[in-house]
Amino acid sequence: MSAQPVHHGDGGPPPLPRTQNAVAAALPPADRMEFYREMGEADETELLGVLRRWWLRARLYADPLPDDVRTDIEAGTAPGRPAGAALRQAAAGRETSAGE
């Protein structure tokens, strides 16, 4: 019997667990301190959002975009619109539909 190679799906980085320790370990030191600060200041309703946001950032570091695209995303000038804006619009649409 021969050993089989390990594949990570599409050839990207291996999955990153959505845990505080895994996210912290995947971040550069300067960002890690900011992550711990935000986690420490978050109340029980904010913890999941903070962890999710930093998990996404850690994934970006693991599979980086080209510098110009990343710069545009961080500056808020990338094409498209923020997910938060889309979610607010969808929620407003549901409220309007419910009121009719």
Chimera marker file (.cmm) of the C-alpha trace (Angstrom):
<marker_set name="trace">
<marker id="1" x="0.000" y="0.000" z="0.000" r="1" g="1" b="0" radius="0.5"/>
<marker id="2" x="1.353" y="3.451" z="-0.839" r="1" g="1" b="0" radius="0.5"/>
<marker id="3" x="0.835" y="6.735" z="0.950" r="1" g="1" b="0" radius="0.5"/>
<marker id="4" x="-1.663" y="9.123" z="-0.563" r="1" g="1" b="0" radius="0.5"/>
<marker id="5" x="-0.814" y="12.821" z="-0.920" r="1" g="1" b="0" radius="0.5"/>
<marker id="6" x="-2.742" y="15.261" z="1.239" r="1" g="1" b="0" radius="0.5"/>
<marker id="7" x="-4.799" y="17.762" z="-0.741" r="1" g="1" b="0" radius="0.5"/>
<marker id="8" x="-6.460" y="20.886" z="0.598" r="1" g="1" b="0" radius="0.5"/>
<marker id="9" x="-9.319" y="21.145" z="-1.880" r="1" g="1" b="0" radius="0.5"/>
<marker id="10" x="-8.587" y="23.822" z="-4.461" r="1" g="1" b="0" radius="0.5"/>
<marker id="11" x="-4.879" y="24.059" z="-3.694" r="1" g="1" b="0" radius="0.5"/>
<marker id="12" x="-5.312" y="27.037" z="-1.388" r="1" g="1" b="0" radius="0.5"/>
<marker id="13" x="-4.130" y="27.206" z="2.188" r="1" g="1" b="0" radius="0.5"/>
<marker id="14" x="-5.393" y="24.603" z="4.645" r="1" g="1" b="0" radius="0.5"/>
<marker id="15" x="-8.587" y="25.478" z="6.523" r="1" g="1" b="0" radius="0.5"/>
<marker id="16" x="-8.271" y="27.819" z="9.474" r="1" g="1" b="0" radius="0.5"/>
<marker id="17" x="-10.351" y="26.827" z="12.522" r="1" g="1" b="0" radius="0.5"/>
<marker id="18" x="-12.631" y="29.604" z="13.758" r="1" g="1" b="0" radius="0.5"/>
<marker id="19" x="-11.152" y="29.674" z="17.227" r="1" g="1" b="0" radius="0.5"/>
<marker id="20" x="-9.494" y="32.527" z="19.060" r="1" g="1" b="0" radius="0.5"/>
<marker id="21" x="-6.176" y="30.667" z="19.331" r="1" g="1" b="0" radius="0.5"/>
<marker id="22" x="-6.110" y="29.630" z="15.652" r="1" g="1" b="0" radius="0.5"/>
<marker id="23" x="-6.933" y="33.140" z="14.446" r="1" g="1" b="0" radius="0.5"/>
<marker id="24" x="-4.341" y="34.727" z="16.742" r="1" g="1" b="0" radius="0.5"/>
<marker id="25" x="-1.651" y="32.293" z="15.571" r="1" g="1" b="0" radius="0.5"/>
<marker id="26" x="-2.406" y="33.098" z="11.913" r="1" g="1" b="0" radius="0.5"/>
<marker id="27" x="-2.054" y="36.871" z="12.357" r="1" g="1" b="0" radius="0.5"/>
<marker id="28" x="1.147" y="38.921" z="12.195" r="1" g="1" b="0" radius="0.5"/>
<marker id="29" x="2.299" y="40.075" z="15.681" r="1" g="1" b="0" radius="0.5"/>
<marker id="30" x="1.063" y="43.679" z="15.327" r="1" g="1" b="0" radius="0.5"/>
<marker id="31" x="-2.404" y="42.529" z="14.247" r="1" g="1" b="0" radius="0.5"/>
<marker id="32" x="-2.456" y="39.811" z="16.898" r="1" g="1" b="0" radius="0.5"/>
<marker id="33" x="-2.245" y="42.410" z="19.661" r="1" g="1" b="0" radius="0.5"/>
<marker id="34" x="-5.104" y="44.399" z="18.103" r="1" g="1" b="0" radius="0.5"/>
<marker id="35" x="-7.153" y="41.184" z="17.794" r="1" g="1" b="0" radius="0.5"/>
<marker id="36" x="-6.641" y="40.373" z="21.473" r="1" g="1" b="0" radius="0.5"/>
<marker id="37" x="-7.529" y="43.961" z="22.431" r="1" g="1" b="0" radius="0.5"/>
<marker id="38" x="-10.787" y="43.846" z="20.447" r="1" g="1" b="0" radius="0.5"/>
<marker id="39" x="-11.682" y="40.406" z="21.806" r="1" g="1" b="0" radius="0.5"/>
<marker id="40" x="-11.026" y="41.633" z="25.337" r="1" g="1" b="0" radius="0.5"/>
<marker id="41" x="-13.223" y="44.707" z="24.912" r="1" g="1" b="0" radius="0.5"/>
<marker id="42" x="-16.107" y="42.899" z="23.167" r="1" g="1" b="0" radius="0.5"/>
<marker id="43" x="-19.202" y="42.032" z="25.159" r="1" g="1" b="0" radius="0.5"/>
<marker id="44" x="-21.101" y="38.772" z="24.701" r="1" g="1" b="0" radius="0.5"/>
<marker id="45" x="-23.113" y="40.139" z="21.765" r="1" g="1" b="0" radius="0.5"/>
<marker id="46" x="-20.003" y="41.330" z="19.898" r="1" g="1" b="0" radius="0.5"/>
<marker id="47" x="-17.600" y="38.413" z="20.411" r="1" g="1" b="0" radius="0.5"/>
<marker id="48" x="-18.706" y="36.344" z="17.423" r="1" g="1" b="0" radius="0.5"/>
<marker id="49" x="-18.561" y="39.344" z="15.093" r="1" g="1" b="0" radius="0.5"/>
<marker id="50" x="-15.050" y="40.261" z="16.233" r="1" g="1" b="0" radius="0.5"/>
<marker id="51" x="-13.859" y="36.683" z="15.833" r="1" g="1" b="0" radius="0.5"/>
<marker id="52" x="-15.476" y="36.370" z="12.399" r="1" g="1" b="0" radius="0.5"/>
<marker id="53" x="-13.975" y="39.651" z="11.132" r="1" g="1" b="0" radius="0.5"/>
<marker id="54" x="-10.474" y="38.732" z="12.295" r="1" g="1" b="0" radius="0.5"/>
<marker id="55" x="-10.859" y="35.163" z="10.965" r="1" g="1" b="0" radius="0.5"/>
<marker id="56" x="-11.570" y="36.632" z="7.528" r="1" g="1" b="0" radius="0.5"/>
<marker id="57" x="-8.543" y="38.886" z="7.831" r="1" g="1" b="0" radius="0.5"/>
<marker id="58" x="-6.353" y="35.922" z="8.856" r="1" g="1" b="0" radius="0.5"/>
<marker id="59" x="-7.615" y="34.014" z="5.783" r="1" g="1" b="0" radius="0.5"/>
<marker id="60" x="-6.627" y="36.985" z="3.649" r="1" g="1" b="0" radius="0.5"/>
<marker id="61" x="-3.105" y="36.851" z="5.070" r="1" g="1" b="0" radius="0.5"/>
<marker id="62" x="-2.962" y="33.105" z="4.373" r="1" g="1" b="0" radius="0.5"/>
<marker id="63" x="-4.069" y="33.536" z="0.745" r="1" g="1" b="0" radius="0.5"/>
<marker id="64" x="-3.156" y="37.129" z="-0.109" r="1" g="1" b="0" radius="0.5"/>
<marker id="65" x="-4.692" y="39.153" z="-2.894" r="1" g="1" b="0" radius="0.5"/>
<marker id="66" x="-2.522" y="41.220" z="-5.209" r="1" g="1" b="0" radius="0.5"/>
<marker id="67" x="-1.280" y="44.361" z="-3.436" r="1" g="1" b="0" radius="0.5"/>
<marker id="68" x="-3.393" y="46.783" z="-5.486" r="1" g="1" b="0" radius="0.5"/>
<marker id="69" x="-6.607" y="44.825" z="-4.858" r="1" g="1" b="0" radius="0.5"/>
<marker id="70" x="-5.884" y="44.520" z="-1.146" r="1" g="1" b="0" radius="0.5"/>
<marker id="71" x="-5.124" y="48.242" z="-0.903" r="1" g="1" b="0" radius="0.5"/>
<marker id="72" x="-8.434" y="49.053" z="-2.606" r="1" g="1" b="0" radius="0.5"/>
<marker id="73" x="-10.351" y="46.747" z="-0.249" r="1" g="1" b="0" radius="0.5"/>
<marker id="74" x="-8.725" y="48.198" z="2.867" r="1" g="1" b="0" radius="0.5"/>
<marker id="75" x="-9.347" y="51.753" z="1.609" r="1" g="1" b="0" radius="0.5"/>
<marker id="76" x="-12.980" y="50.957" z="0.820" r="1" g="1" b="0" radius="0.5"/>
<marker id="77" x="-12.519" y="51.825" z="-2.868" r="1" g="1" b="0" radius="0.5"/>
<marker id="78" x="-12.827" y="48.319" z="-4.334" r="1" g="1" b="0" radius="0.5"/>
<marker id="79" x="-15.670" y="47.674" z="-6.768" r="1" g="1" b="0" radius="0.5"/>
<marker id="80" x="-18.889" y="46.437" z="-5.222" r="1" g="1" b="0" radius="0.5"/>
<marker id="81" x="-20.305" y="47.397" z="-1.896" r="1" g="1" b="0" radius="0.5"/>
<marker id="82" x="-19.645" y="46.345" z="1.661" r="1" g="1" b="0" radius="0.5"/>
<marker id="83" x="-21.494" y="43.291" z="2.948" r="1" g="1" b="0" radius="0.5"/>
<marker id="84" x="-22.799" y="45.390" z="5.843" r="1" g="1" b="0" radius="0.5"/>
<marker id="85" x="-24.520" y="47.752" z="3.406" r="1" g="1" b="0" radius="0.5"/>
<marker id="86" x="-26.101" y="44.846" z="1.522" r="1" g="1" b="0" radius="0.5"/>
<marker id="87" x="-27.334" y="43.305" z="4.786" r="1" g="1" b="0" radius="0.5"/>
<marker id="88" x="-28.805" y="46.621" z="5.981" r="1" g="1" b="0" radius="0.5"/>
<marker id="89" x="-30.628" y="47.036" z="2.660" r="1" g="1" b="0" radius="0.5"/>
<marker id="90" x="-31.996" y="43.480" z="2.826" r="1" g="1" b="0" radius="0.5"/>
<marker id="91" x="-33.175" y="44.016" z="6.427" r="1" g="1" b="0" radius="0.5"/>
<marker id="92" x="-34.861" y="47.281" z="5.465" r="1" g="1" b="0" radius="0.5"/>
<marker id="93" x="-36.588" y="45.491" z="2.578" r="1" g="1" b="0" radius="0.5"/>
<marker id="94" x="-37.881" y="42.790" z="4.936" r="1" g="1" b="0" radius="0.5"/>
<marker id="95" x="-39.187" y="45.414" z="7.367" r="1" g="1" b="0" radius="0.5"/>
<marker id="96" x="-40.951" y="47.233" z="4.540" r="1" g="1" b="0" radius="0.5"/>
<marker id="97" x="-42.503" y="43.973" z="3.277" r="1" g="1" b="0" radius="0.5"/>
<marker id="98" x="-43.630" y="42.996" z="6.777" r="1" g="1" b="0" radius="0.5"/>
<marker id="99" x="-45.344" y="46.355" z="7.280" r="1" g="1" b="0" radius="0.5"/>
<marker id="100" x="-47.492" y="46.051" z="4.162" r="1" g="1" b="0" radius="0.5"/>
<link id1="1" id2="2" r="1" g="1" b="0" radius="0.2"/>
<link id1="2" id2="3" r="1" g="1" b="0" radius="0.2"/>
<link id1="3" id2="4" r="1" g="1" b="0" radius="0.2"/>
<link id1="4" id2="5" r="1" g="1" b="0" radius="0.2"/>
<link id1="5" id2="6" r="1" g="1" b="0" radius="0.2"/>
<link id1="6" id2="7" r="1" g="1" b="0" radius="0.2"/>
<link id1="7" id2="8" r="1" g="1" b="0" radius="0.2"/>
<link id1="8" id2="9" r="1" g="1" b="0" radius="0.2"/>
<link id1="9" id2="10" r="1" g="1" b="0" radius="0.2"/>
<link id1="10" id2="11" r="1" g="1" b="0" radius="0.2"/>
<link id1="11" id2="12" r="1" g="1" b="0" radius="0.2"/>
<link id1="12" id2="13" r="1" g="1" b="0" radius="0.2"/>
<link id1="13" id2="14" r="1" g="1" b="0" radius="0.2"/>
<link id1="14" id2="15" r="1" g="1" b="0" radius="0.2"/>
<link id1="15" id2="16" r="1" g="1" b="0" radius="0.2"/>
<link id1="16" id2="17" r="1" g="1" b="0" radius="0.2"/>
<link id1="17" id2="18" r="1" g="1" b="0" radius="0.2"/>
<link id1="18" id2="19" r="1" g="1" b="0" radius="0.2"/>
<link id1="19" id2="20" r="1" g="1" b="0" radius="0.2"/>
<link id1="20" id2="21" r="1" g="1" b="0" radius="0.2"/>
<link id1="21" id2="22" r="1" g="1" b="0" radius="0.2"/>
<link id1="22" id2="23" r="1" g="1" b="0" radius="0.2"/>
<link id1="23" id2="24" r="1" g="1" b="0" radius="0.2"/>
<link id1="24" id2="25" r="1" g="1" b="0" radius="0.2"/>
<link id1="25" id2="26" r="1" g="1" b="0" radius="0.2"/>
<link id1="26" id2="27" r="1" g="1" b="0" radius="0.2"/>
<link id1="27" id2="28" r="1" g="1" b="0" radius="0.2"/>
<link id1="28" id2="29" r="1" g="1" b="0" radius="0.2"/>
<link id1="29" id2="30" r="1" g="1" b="0" radius="0.2"/>
<link id1="30" id2="31" r="1" g="1" b="0" radius="0.2"/>
<link id1="31" id2="32" r="1" g="1" b="0" radius="0.2"/>
<link id1="32" id2="33" r="1" g="1" b="0" radius="0.2"/>
<link id1="33" id2="34" r="1" g="1" b="0" radius="0.2"/>
<link id1="34" id2="35" r="1" g="1" b="0" radius="0.2"/>
<link id1="35" id2="36" r="1" g="1" b="0" radius="0.2"/>
<link id1="36" id2="37" r="1" g="1" b="0" radius="0.2"/>
<link id1="37" id2="38" r="1" g="1" b="0" radius="0.2"/>
<link id1="38" id2="39" r="1" g="1" b="0" radius="0.2"/>
<link id1="39" id2="40" r="1" g="1" b="0" radius="0.2"/>
<link id1="40" id2="41" r="1" g="1" b="0" radius="0.2"/>
<link id1="41" id2="42" r="1" g="1" b="0" radius="0.2"/>
<link id1="42" id2="43" r="1" g="1" b="0" radius="0.2"/>
<link id1="43" id2="44" r="1" g="1" b="0" radius="0.2"/>
<link id1="44" id2="45" r="1" g="1" b="0" radius="0.2"/>
<link id1="45" id2="46" r="1" g="1" b="0" radius="0.2"/>
<link id1="46" id2="47" r="1" g="1" b="0" radius="0.2"/>
<link id1="47" id2="48" r="1" g="1" b="0" radius="0.2"/>
<link id1="48" id2="49" r="1" g="1" b="0" radius="0.2"/>
<link id1="49" id2="50" r="1" g="1" b="0" radius="0.2"/>
<link id1="50" id2="51" r="1" g="1" b="0" radius="0.2"/>
<link id1="51" id2="52" r="1" g="1" b="0" radius="0.2"/>
<link id1="52" id2="53" r="1" g="1" b="0" radius="0.2"/>
<link id1="53" id2="54" r="1" g="1" b="0" radius="0.2"/>
<link id1="54" id2="55" r="1" g="1" b="0" radius="0.2"/>
<link id1="55" id2="56" r="1" g="1" b="0" radius="0.2"/>
<link id1="56" id2="57" r="1" g="1" b="0" radius="0.2"/>
<link id1="57" id2="58" r="1" g="1" b="0" radius="0.2"/>
<link id1="58" id2="59" r="1" g="1" b="0" radius="0.2"/>
<link id1="59" id2="60" r="1" g="1" b="0" radius="0.2"/>
<link id1="60" id2="61" r="1" g="1" b="0" radius="0.2"/>
<link id1="61" id2="62" r="1" g="1" b="0" radius="0.2"/>
<link id1="62" id2="63" r="1" g="1" b="0" radius="0.2"/>
<link id1="63" id2="64" r="1" g="1" b="0" radius="0.2"/>
<link id1="64" id2="65" r="1" g="1" b="0" radius="0.2"/>
<link id1="65" id2="66" r="1" g="1" b="0" radius="0.2"/>
<link id1="66" id2="67" r="1" g="1" b="0" radius="0.2"/>
<link id1="67" id2="68" r="1" g="1" b="0" radius="0.2"/>
<link id1="68" id2="69" r="1" g="1" b="0" radius="0.2"/>
<link id1="69" id2="70" r="1" g="1" b="0" radius="0.2"/>
<link id1="70" id2="71" r="1" g="1" b="0" radius="0.2"/>
<link id1="71" id2="72" r="1" g="1" b="0" radius="0.2"/>
<link id1="72" id2="73" r="1" g="1" b="0" radius="0.2"/>
<link id1="73" id2="74" r="1" g="1" b="0" radius="0.2"/>
<link id1="74" id2="75" r="1" g="1" b="0" radius="0.2"/>
<link id1="75" id2="76" r="1" g="1" b="0" radius="0.2"/>
<link id1="76" id2="77" r="1" g="1" b="0" radius="0.2"/>
<link id1="77" id2="78" r="1" g="1" b="0" radius="0.2"/>
<link id1="78" id2="79" r="1" g="1" b="0" radius="0.2"/>
<link id1="79" id2="80" r="1" g="1" b="0" radius="0.2"/>
<link id1="80" id2="81" r="1" g="1" b="0" radius="0.2"/>
<link id1="81" id2="82" r="1" g="1" b="0" radius="0.2"/>
<link id1="82" id2="83" r="1" g="1" b="0" radius="0.2"/>
<link id1="83" id2="84" r="1" g="1" b="0" radius="0.2"/>
<link id1="84" id2="85" r="1" g="1" b="0" radius="0.2"/>
<link id1="85" id2="86" r="1" g="1" b="0" radius="0.2"/>
<link id1="86" id2="87" r="1" g="1" b="0" radius="0.2"/>
<link id1="87" id2="88" r="1" g="1" b="0" radius="0.2"/>
<link id1="88" id2="89" r="1" g="1" b="0" radius="0.2"/>
<link id1="89" id2="90" r="1" g="1" b="0" radius="0.2"/>
<link id1="90" id2="91" r="1" g="1" b="0" radius="0.2"/>
<link id1="91" id2="92" r="1" g="1" b="0" radius="0.2"/>
<link id1="92" id2="93" r="1" g="1" b="0" radius="0.2"/>
<link id1="93" id2="94" r="1" g="1" b="0" radius="0.2"/>
<link id1="94" id2="95" r="1" g="1" b="0" radius="0.2"/>
<link id1="95" id2="96" r="1" g="1" b="0" radius="0.2"/>
<link id1="96" id2="97" r="1" g="1" b="0" radius="0.2"/>
<link id1="97" id2="98" r="1" g="1" b="0" radius="0.2"/>
<link id1="98" id2="99" r="1" g="1" b="0" radius="0.2"/>
<link id1="99" id2="100" r="1" g="1" b="0" radius="0.2"/>
</marker_set>
